[in-house]
């Protein structure tokens, strides 16, 4: 799975989100993903991560994506925004 595929799946599932994906080993199976969305308002960290996992479906089976480091933020929590 590519960075672009991960980004596209998350954007299709979580409306209006901003997504940044980085393959941190270069092997196509270890990724860091940052998602900023209003949909995370009032949701726990576990609920937010479940939303991202749902967007990726079977890809997070441990074979396609072996490691996934998630950062899920609301726009108010996003300190990188201008």
ABEGO torsion letter per residue (X at the ends): XBAAAAAAAAAAABBGBBBBBBBAAGAGABBBBBBBBAAABGBBAAAAAAAAAAAAEAAAAGAABABBBBBBBBAAABAABX
